Amino acid sequence: MADFDVGLVWFRRDLRAADNAALYHALTRCRRVLCAFVFDRDILAPLAKKDRRVPFIHASVVELDRTLREAGGALIVRHGHPVHDIASLARECGANAVFTNRDYEPDAKARDDAVGQTLASQDIAFFTFKDQAVFDHDDVMTGAGKPYTVFTPYKRKWLATLTPDALKPYASEDHLSALAKPPSGVKHAVPSLAALGFPDAHAPAFPAGTSGAFELFDDFRDRMTDYGRTRDFPALKGPSYLGVHLRHGTVSIRALARGAHDAQRHGDKGAETWLGELIWREFYFSVLHHFPHVGVTGDHRAFKPEYDRIRWETGDAADANFAAWRAGQTGYPLVDAAMRQINASGYMHNRLRMVVASFLTKDLGIDWRRGEAYFEALLNDFELSNNNGGWQWASSSGCDAQPYFRIFNPVTQSQKFDSAGKFIRHYVPEIAGLSDRDIHAPWLAKPDALKAAKVSLGVDYPQPVVDHEAARKRTLVRYDVVRGAGAKKRPPDDKDNSDDSDD
């Protein structure tokens, strides 16, 4: 016998019908189930009108609506404010309970608390479920019951905690017969992009919806075994490109982790490495949950409080360098190619995210929060916890961060991970004529080589905005100051410790 007559499933970051925890629980506990999605005006308002994420979400919502219609239901779509609209819609539809999957960002938690309170005042039950993570909240803790702040022991405990049941899919698609059509008079059509205020938004950089997720995963499955070897080279097809799908839940994390874990158990080292990346995602979820000060809106603070005392570069010169970094005009080809990639597509290769973050904070001496905000505005797969964690890793202010004295050398990184300059030539075509040796540091090329390549530094391509070696020394002083006299002595200032990363 059903617990409720009518249930309302509120979709957010779980835009799929298959293996969906909230949908499964609603379908198995309610006699009739309605489904809803709200394009949140508060989230959409600050976005650029050509934001690539909105068309991705819109296309995924359209596909989800089509899937639900084929099963006998439909997706009720609103363009408004969830705190008001979900409660209003529940009343309008006669729902006895609202089901949704948990979110982990501070603003989302506050929103859900407000929705829950409003529903409770109307005697409507509100249930939330773990869905976008295999483990969340206090699932993976130290033996003393404390949250982990270092990744490697967290990963060991995550793997030790893993059981077949943790990766078992929710059979939501087996119970879709409980779906119901929206009541007469309840508008439920998906609004157009123009109606949402994004008539000229760019098409998604990756295929959208569950169909797009599995198209990418099927392609990656054949390449997964090579992931550990290829993932660091931006000119190679190494990554899965599934980040945006994980962000919006068009594919289940359980399905991806299950595929990687099964392959790992059969000795696939590439799958083992990729599973580690999925665990990093949950590590940063845990950090944000247990240490929410790192993600407070408008006031992101360093995980390590002493690093909030760093005196970052400010003023006109810093602003000019920040503008050059954003535009891909720093004079360091790999940095510039990476920035042009994100500007053109909303995507940046993971190795390059570390390179450009290190360059901004440790070569230019600019506050990591400025870079974090720029990524937030552009990344298709923007995830507050991952983005914050990555930037704090690069600036050495976060959990299990890159030691402050380990500073990426942008030329060394270029020579190591784009040795033939293929990626650079794609995004920085004005220096494409340079040799494979000279393309990594054009300012070191001989005049005849520059002339033959038709490159005039300062005209066709900028001179470096900063000298890396001098900037590295300034950074070491900057960090030594905030760490204080009692801090642990850093290793000798030599090339092995300062110019590259062993991440």
C-alpha positions as CSV (number, residue, x, y, z in Angstrom):
1,M,0.0,0.0,0.0
2,A,1.3,3.4,-0.9
3,D,2.5,5.8,1.8
4,F,1.1,8.9,-0.1
5,D,-1.5,9.5,-2.7
6,V,0.3,12.1,-4.8
7,G,4.1,12.7,-4.7
8,L,6.0,15.5,-6.5
9,V,9.6,14.8,-7.6
10,W,11.6,18.0,-7.8
11,F,14.4,17.5,-10.3
12,R,17.6,19.7,-10.0
13,R,21.0,18.2,-10.6
14,D,19.7,14.8,-11.5
15,L,18.2,15.3,-15.0
16,R,17.6,11.6,-15.8
17,A,14.9,9.0,-15.3
18,A,17.2,6.0,-14.8
19,D,18.9,5.2,-11.5
20,N,17.5,8.3,-9.8
21,A,17.1,8.0,-6.0
22,A,14.4,10.6,-5.4
23,L,12.4,9.4,-8.4
24,Y,12.7,5.8,-7.3
25,H,11.5,6.5,-3.8
26,A,8.6,8.6,-5.0
27,L,7.5,5.9,-7.5
28,T,7.6,3.2,-4.9
29,R,5.9,5.2,-2.1
30,C,3.2,7.1,-3.9
31,R,0.1,6.1,-5.8
32,R,0.7,8.8,-8.4
33,V,3.8,10.8,-9.1
34,L,4.3,14.2,-10.8
35,C,7.6,15.7,-11.8
36,A,8.8,19.2,-11.8
37,F,11.9,21.4,-12.6
38,V,12.4,25.1,-11.9
39,F,14.7,27.3,-14.0
40,D,15.8,29.4,-11.0
41,R,15.7,33.1,-11.8
42,D,18.2,33.8,-9.0
43,I,20.8,31.5,-10.6
44,L,20.1,32.6,-14.2
45,A,20.0,36.3,-13.6
46,P,23.8,36.9,-13.2
47,L,24.8,34.7,-16.1
48,A,26.0,36.1,-19.4
49,K,23.3,35.9,-22.0
50,K,25.5,33.6,-24.1
51,D,26.3,31.2,-21.2
52,R,26.8,27.7,-22.6
53,R,25.4,25.9,-19.6
54,V,21.9,27.1,-20.0
55,P,21.4,25.5,-23.5
56,F,22.9,22.3,-22.0
57,I,20.5,22.3,-19.1
58,H,17.6,23.2,-21.4
59,A,18.4,20.4,-23.9
60,S,18.7,17.9,-21.0
61,V,15.3,19.1,-19.6
62,V,13.7,18.7,-23.0
63,E,15.0,15.1,-23.2
64,L,13.9,14.3,-19.7
65,D,10.4,15.7,-20.4
66,R,10.3,13.5,-23.5
67,T,11.3,10.4,-21.6
68,L,8.7,11.0,-18.9
69,R,6.0,11.7,-21.5
70,E,6.8,8.4,-23.3
71,A,6.3,6.7,-19.9
72,G,2.9,8.3,-19.3
73,G,3.9,11.4,-17.3
74,A,5.4,14.8,-18.1
75,L,7.8,17.4,-16.6
76,I,6.2,20.5,-15.1
77,V,8.6,23.3,-15.8
78,R,8.6,26.7,-14.2
79,H,10.8,29.8,-14.6
80,G,10.8,31.3,-11.1
81,H,11.9,30.9,-7.5
82,P,11.9,27.4,-6.1
83,V,11.2,28.4,-2.5
84,H,7.9,29.8,-3.7
85,D,7.2,27.7,-6.8
86,I,7.7,24.2,-5.4
87,A,5.3,24.8,-2.4
88,S,2.8,26.5,-4.7
89,L,3.0,23.7,-7.3
90,A,2.7,21.0,-4.6
91,R,-0.5,22.7,-3.4
92,E,-1.8,23.1,-7.0
93,C,-1.2,19.5,-7.7
94,G,-2.5,18.2,-4.4
95,A,0.8,16.6,-3.5
96,N,1.2,15.0,-0.1
97,A,5.0,14.8,-0.3
98,V,7.9,16.3,-2.2
99,F,10.9,14.1,-3.1
100,T,14.3,15.5,-4.2
101,N,18.0,14.6,-4.2
102,R,20.5,16.4,-2.0
103,D,22.7,19.2,-3.0
104,Y,25.8,20.2,-1.1
105,E,26.5,23.8,-1.8
106,P,25.7,26.3,1.0
107,D,23.2,28.4,-1.0
108,A,21.4,25.2,-2.1
109,K,21.2,23.9,1.4
110,A,19.7,27.2,2.6
111,R,17.2,27.1,-0.3
112,D,16.2,23.5,0.6
113,D,15.8,24.4,4.2
114,A,13.5,27.2,3.2
115,V,11.5,24.9,0.9
116,G,11.2,22.3,3.7
117,Q,10.0,24.8,6.2
118,T,7.4,26.2,3.8
119,L,6.2,22.7,2.9
120,A,6.0,21.7,6.6
121,S,3.8,24.7,7.3
122,Q,1.4,23.3,4.7
123,D,1.6,19.8,6.2
124,I,3.4,18.5,3.1
125,A,6.3,16.0,3.7
126,F,9.7,16.8,2.3
127,F,12.3,14.0,1.6
128,T,15.9,14.4,0.3
129,F,18.1,11.5,-0.8
130,K,21.8,10.9,-1.6
131,D,22.2,10.6,-5.3
132,Q,25.0,12.7,-6.8
133,A,27.6,11.1,-4.7
134,V,28.3,7.5,-3.7
135,F,29.2,8.6,-0.2
136,D,28.3,12.0,1.4
137,H,28.0,13.8,4.7
138,D,29.5,11.5,7.4
139,D,29.7,8.3,5.3
140,V,33.5,8.5,5.1
141,M,35.2,9.6,8.3
142,T,38.4,8.9,10.2
143,G,38.5,6.4,13.0
144,A,38.0,9.3,15.4
145,G,34.9,10.4,13.7
146,K,36.5,13.4,12.1
147,P,36.3,14.5,8.5
148,Y,39.4,13.8,6.3
149,T,41.5,16.8,5.2
150,V,44.0,14.8,3.2
151,F,43.0,12.9,0.0
152,T,45.0,9.7,0.1
153,P,43.7,8.4,3.4
154,Y,40.2,9.6,2.4
155,K,40.5,7.5,-0.8
156,R,41.7,4.4,1.1
157,K,38.7,4.7,3.5
158,W,36.3,5.4,0.6
159,L,37.4,2.2,-1.1
160,A,37.3,0.2,2.1
161,T,33.8,1.5,2.7
162,L,32.6,0.5,-0.8
163,T,30.2,-2.4,-1.1
164,P,28.2,-3.7,-4.0
165,D,25.1,-2.2,-2.5
166,A,26.7,1.3,-2.6
167,L,26.9,1.1,-6.4
168,K,23.6,-0.7,-6.9
169,P,21.4,1.3,-9.2
170,Y,18.0,2.5,-8.2
171,A,15.5,0.8,-10.5
172,S,13.4,3.9,-11.0
173,E,12.8,3.1,-14.7
174,D,11.1,-0.1,-13.6
175,H,8.3,1.8,-11.8
176,L,7.5,4.5,-14.2
177,S,3.9,3.2,-14.4
178,A,3.2,5.3,-11.3
179,L,3.9,8.5,-13.3
180,A,0.8,10.7,-13.8
181,K,-0.1,13.5,-16.2
182,P,-0.2,17.0,-14.6
183,P,-3.7,18.0,-13.5
184,S,-5.8,19.9,-15.9
185,G,-5.0,23.6,-15.8
186,V,-1.4,23.1,-14.6
187,K,0.9,24.5,-17.3
188,H,3.9,22.3,-17.9
189,A,5.5,23.1,-21.2
190,V,9.3,23.6,-21.3
191,P,9.9,27.4,-22.0
192,S,12.2,28.3,-24.9
193,L,15.7,29.7,-24.4
194,A,14.3,33.0,-25.6
195,A,11.6,33.0,-22.9
196,L,14.3,32.2,-20.3
197,G,16.3,35.3,-21.5
198,F,19.0,33.4,-23.4
199,P,18.0,33.7,-27.1
200,D,21.6,33.9,-28.4
201,A,23.2,31.4,-26.0
202,H,25.9,29.2,-27.5
203,A,25.1,25.6,-28.3
204,P,26.4,23.1,-25.7
205,A,30.1,22.1,-26.1
206,F,29.1,18.5,-25.5
207,P,26.1,16.4,-26.3
208,A,23.4,17.0,-23.7
209,G,21.0,14.7,-21.8
210,T,21.3,11.1,-20.7
211,S,21.8,10.1,-24.4
212,G,24.7,12.5,-24.6
213,A,26.2,11.2,-21.4
214,F,26.2,7.6,-22.5
215,E,27.5,8.6,-26.0
216,L,30.5,10.0,-24.2
217,F,30.8,7.2,-21.7
218,D,30.6,4.5,-24.4
219,D,33.4,6.3,-26.3
220,F,35.5,6.7,-23.1
221,R,35.0,3.1,-22.0
222,D,37.1,2.0,-25.0
223,R,39.8,4.5,-24.0
224,M,39.7,4.1,-20.2
225,T,42.6,1.7,-20.0
226,D,44.9,4.4,-21.4
227,Y,43.5,7.1,-19.1
228,G,46.5,7.1,-16.8
229,R,48.9,7.6,-19.7
230,T,46.9,10.1,-21.8
231,R,45.0,12.3,-19.3
232,D,47.8,14.9,-18.9
233,F,48.3,15.7,-22.5
234,P,45.8,18.3,-23.8
235,A,46.4,17.5,-27.5
236,L,45.3,13.9,-26.9
237,K,41.7,12.5,-26.5
238,G,42.4,11.4,-22.9
239,P,39.7,12.7,-20.6
240,S,36.1,11.3,-20.4
241,Y,34.6,14.8,-20.9
242,L,31.8,13.7,-18.5
243,G,32.2,16.5,-16.0
244,V,29.3,18.5,-17.2
245,H,27.1,15.4,-17.1
246,L,28.1,14.7,-13.6
247,R,27.4,18.3,-12.7
248,H,23.8,18.1,-13.9
249,G,23.2,14.5,-13.2
250,T,22.3,13.3,-16.7
251,V,24.2,10.2,-15.7
252,S,24.4,8.4,-12.4
253,I,27.6,8.5,-10.5
254,R,26.9,4.9,-9.4
255,A,27.0,3.8,-13.1
256,L,30.3,5.5,-13.8
257,A,31.9,4.4,-10.5
258,R,30.6,0.9,-11.0
259,G,32.2,0.7,-14.5
260,A,35.5,2.0,-13.3
261,H,35.6,-0.2,-10.2
262,D,34.7,-3.3,-12.1
263,A,37.5,-2.6,-14.7
264,Q,39.9,-1.8,-11.8
265,R,39.2,-5.1,-10.2
266,H,40.3,-6.8,-13.4
267,G,43.7,-5.0,-13.3
268,D,42.9,-2.0,-15.5
269,K,45.2,0.7,-14.2
270,G,43.6,3.4,-16.3
271,A,40.2,2.7,-14.7
272,E,41.9,2.8,-11.3
273,T,43.2,6.3,-12.0
274,W,39.8,7.5,-13.3
275,L,38.0,6.1,-10.3
276,G,40.5,8.1,-8.2
277,E,39.3,11.2,-10.0
278,L,35.7,10.4,-9.1
279,I,36.8,10.0,-5.5
280,W,38.5,13.4,-5.6
281,R,35.1,14.8,-6.5
282,E,33.5,13.3,-3.4
283,F,36.5,14.4,-1.2
284,Y,35.8,18.0,-2.2
285,F,32.1,17.5,-1.5
286,S,33.1,16.3,2.0
287,V,35.4,19.3,2.5
288,L,32.6,21.8,1.5
289,H,30.1,20.0,3.8
290,H,32.3,19.9,6.8
291,F,34.1,23.2,6.3
292,P,31.5,25.4,4.7
293,H,33.5,28.6,5.2
294,V,35.4,27.8,2.0
295,G,32.3,28.2,-0.1
296,V,30.4,31.1,1.5
297,T,28.9,33.2,-1.2
298,G,30.9,36.4,-1.8
299,D,33.4,35.5,0.9
300,H,35.3,32.3,0.0
301,R,37.9,31.9,2.7
302,A,41.1,29.8,2.7
303,F,40.8,26.4,4.3
304,K,44.1,27.3,6.1
305,P,43.2,30.6,7.8
306,E,46.8,31.9,7.8
307,Y,46.7,32.0,4.0
308,D,43.9,34.7,4.1
309,R,46.7,37.0,5.3
310,I,48.6,36.8,2.0
311,R,49.2,40.2,0.5
312,W,48.2,39.6,-3.1
313,E,49.1,42.0,-5.9
314,T,46.6,44.8,-6.4
315,G,46.3,48.0,-8.4
316,D,46.5,48.8,-12.1
317,A,49.5,46.5,-12.9
318,A,47.8,43.5,-11.3
319,D,44.5,44.4,-13.1
320,A,46.4,44.5,-16.4
321,N,48.0,41.2,-15.7
322,F,44.7,39.7,-14.8
323,A,43.2,41.0,-18.0
324,A,46.1,39.5,-20.0
325,W,45.6,36.1,-18.2
326,R,41.9,36.1,-19.0
327,A,42.4,37.0,-22.6
328,G,45.2,34.4,-23.2
329,Q,47.8,37.2,-23.8
330,T,50.4,36.5,-21.1
331,G,53.2,35.6,-23.5
332,Y,53.4,32.1,-22.1
333,P,51.9,29.9,-24.9
334,L,50.6,27.0,-22.9
335,V,48.9,29.4,-20.4
336,D,47.4,31.4,-23.2
337,A,46.2,28.3,-25.2
338,A,44.5,27.1,-22.1
339,M,42.7,30.4,-21.4
340,R,41.6,30.6,-25.0
341,Q,40.2,27.1,-24.8
342,I,38.0,28.0,-21.8
343,N,37.0,31.3,-23.5
344,A,36.0,29.6,-26.7
345,S,34.3,26.4,-25.3
346,G,33.6,26.6,-21.6
347,Y,35.9,23.7,-21.1
348,M,39.5,23.4,-20.0
349,H,41.7,20.4,-19.8
350,N,42.3,19.4,-16.1
351,R,46.2,19.5,-16.3
352,L,45.9,23.0,-17.7
353,R,43.5,24.1,-14.9
354,M,46.4,23.5,-12.6
355,V,48.9,25.3,-14.8
356,V,46.8,28.5,-15.3
357,A,45.9,28.6,-11.6
358,S,49.5,28.3,-10.5
359,F,50.5,31.0,-13.0
360,L,47.8,33.4,-11.8
361,T,48.6,32.9,-8.1
362,K,52.3,32.3,-8.1
363,D,53.6,34.0,-11.2
364,L,51.3,37.0,-11.2
365,G,50.7,37.0,-7.4
366,I,46.9,37.5,-7.9
367,D,44.3,36.3,-5.4
368,W,43.1,32.8,-6.2
369,R,39.5,34.0,-5.7
370,R,39.6,36.2,-8.8
371,G,40.6,33.1,-10.9
372,E,38.0,31.0,-9.1
373,A,35.3,33.5,-10.0
374,Y,36.4,33.6,-13.6
375,F,36.2,29.8,-13.9
376,E,32.8,29.9,-12.2
377,A,31.5,32.2,-14.9
378,L,32.7,30.1,-17.8
379,L,33.1,26.4,-17.0
380,N,30.4,24.1,-18.4
381,D,31.2,21.6,-15.6
382,F,31.4,24.3,-12.8
383,E,31.1,22.6,-9.4
384,L,31.6,24.9,-6.4
385,S,33.3,22.2,-4.3
386,N,35.7,21.1,-7.1
387,N,36.4,24.6,-8.4
388,N,37.1,25.9,-4.9
389,G,39.1,22.8,-4.0
390,G,41.2,23.1,-7.2
391,W,42.0,26.7,-6.8
392,Q,42.9,26.3,-3.2
393,W,45.1,23.3,-4.1
394,A,46.9,25.5,-6.6
395,S,47.3,28.4,-4.2
396,S,48.4,26.0,-1.4
397,S,45.7,27.3,0.9
398,G,43.4,24.3,0.9
399,C,43.1,20.7,2.0
400,D,46.0,18.5,0.9
401,A,47.2,21.3,-1.3
402,Q,50.2,21.7,-3.5
403,P,53.0,22.8,-1.1
404,Y,53.5,26.5,-1.6
405,F,57.2,26.0,-2.6
406,R,56.2,23.7,-5.5
407,I,55.5,26.1,-8.3
408,F,54.6,25.1,-11.8
409,N,57.0,26.3,-14.4
410,P,54.8,27.1,-17.4
411,V,57.6,26.4,-19.9
412,T,58.5,23.1,-18.4
413,Q,54.9,22.1,-18.3
414,S,54.5,23.0,-22.0
415,Q,57.6,21.1,-23.0
416,K,56.5,18.0,-21.0
417,F,52.8,17.9,-21.8
418,D,52.6,19.5,-25.3
419,S,56.1,18.7,-26.6
420,A,55.2,19.0,-30.3
421,G,53.1,22.2,-29.6
422,K,50.0,20.7,-31.2
423,F,47.6,22.1,-28.6
424,I,49.4,25.5,-28.6
425,R,49.2,25.8,-32.3
426,H,45.5,25.1,-32.3
427,Y,44.7,27.9,-29.9
428,V,47.6,30.3,-30.5
429,P,47.8,30.2,-34.3
430,E,49.8,33.4,-34.5
431,I,53.0,31.5,-33.4
432,A,52.2,28.3,-35.2
433,G,55.2,28.8,-37.5
434,L,57.7,28.4,-34.7
435,S,59.6,25.2,-34.3
436,D,58.6,22.6,-31.7
437,R,61.5,23.8,-29.6
438,D,60.8,27.5,-29.8
439,I,57.0,27.4,-29.5
440,H,57.2,26.9,-25.7
441,A,59.1,30.1,-25.1
442,P,59.0,32.4,-28.1
443,W,61.0,35.1,-26.3
444,L,64.0,32.8,-26.3
445,A,63.9,32.1,-30.0
446,K,66.6,33.6,-32.2
447,P,65.7,36.6,-34.3
448,D,66.0,34.6,-37.6
449,A,63.6,31.9,-36.2
450,L,61.1,34.5,-35.3
451,K,61.4,36.2,-38.7
452,A,61.0,32.9,-40.5
453,A,57.9,32.1,-38.5
454,K,56.5,35.6,-39.2
455,V,56.3,36.4,-35.5
456,S,57.1,39.9,-34.1
457,L,57.0,39.8,-30.4
458,G,55.1,42.6,-28.9
459,V,53.1,42.9,-32.2
460,D,51.9,39.5,-33.2
461,Y,52.3,37.9,-29.8
462,P,53.1,39.5,-26.5
463,Q,56.3,39.4,-24.6
464,P,56.0,37.6,-21.3
465,V,54.1,39.7,-18.7
466,V,56.4,38.4,-16.0
467,D,59.7,36.7,-15.6
468,H,58.9,33.3,-14.1
469,E,62.2,33.0,-12.1
470,A,61.8,36.4,-10.5
471,A,58.1,35.8,-9.8
472,R,58.9,32.5,-8.2
473,K,61.3,34.1,-5.7
474,R,58.7,36.8,-4.9
475,T,56.1,34.1,-4.2
476,L,58.4,32.2,-1.8
477,V,58.9,35.4,0.2
478,R,55.1,36.2,0.1
479,Y,54.3,32.8,1.5
480,D,57.1,32.7,4.0
481,V,55.9,35.9,5.5
482,V,52.4,34.7,6.3
483,R,53.6,31.3,7.6
484,G,55.6,33.1,10.3
485,A,58.9,32.3,12.0
486,G,57.6,29.2,13.7
487,A,56.5,27.5,10.5
488,K,58.2,24.3,9.3
489,K,61.3,25.2,7.2
490,R,60.7,24.7,3.5
491,P,63.1,22.5,1.5
492,P,66.1,24.1,-0.3
493,D,65.2,26.5,-3.1
494,D,66.3,24.3,-6.0
495,K,64.9,23.3,-9.4
496,D,63.6,19.9,-8.2
497,N,61.5,21.4,-5.5
498,S,60.2,24.5,-7.2
499,D,59.8,24.2,-11.0
500,D,57.3,21.3,-11.5
501,S,54.7,19.2,-9.9
502,D,54.5,15.6,-8.9
503,D,50.8,15.6,-8.5
